[in-house]
């Protein structure tokens, strides 16, 4: 580690420093994060490599606060950085211990004005099977105009319903509300139809779906 540190700080060759940044991620020493952070935000390849190395170390030591720190940076000046962090989280989501603060940061990212940030953060919510995730996704569905984002919302709902009976119950209660938005009903019917072969879809739910499908505003 000491040799890598000296080379990183004094090496004159960019390609060597890039290799050292990558090697530090594989080495996994926690103290390396502080050394690597100054390389985030430099030229694209160096910055991305630094993010990946920092991420590897953070995962090894279960330090999700490292990701939170990046996600809470001012978005306008750090859009690419934030997208790279979200992409890293997506690629390694099953190996990361997501704490509540990290989930809350991702919920906040779903409100981003940047399409890519919004898309990536919504996709990560597929791995957070909670009723509040369903609630947030349905809120997005009601206002989102981008087809790709609406598609990922459907995929997240499908993942939620496969993992969490409580999520299905929450949705059915929401759909039973006479004020449920048309977009919410349409999306929910499409997603639940994908689950029609699963035991969790009870006769009561099927009956409710049929009643929803013939609502006057959906038939026009």
Order of alpha helices (4+ residues) and beta strands (2+ residues): alpha-alpha-alpha-alpha-alpha-alpha-alpha-alpha-alpha-alpha-alpha-alpha-alpha-alpha
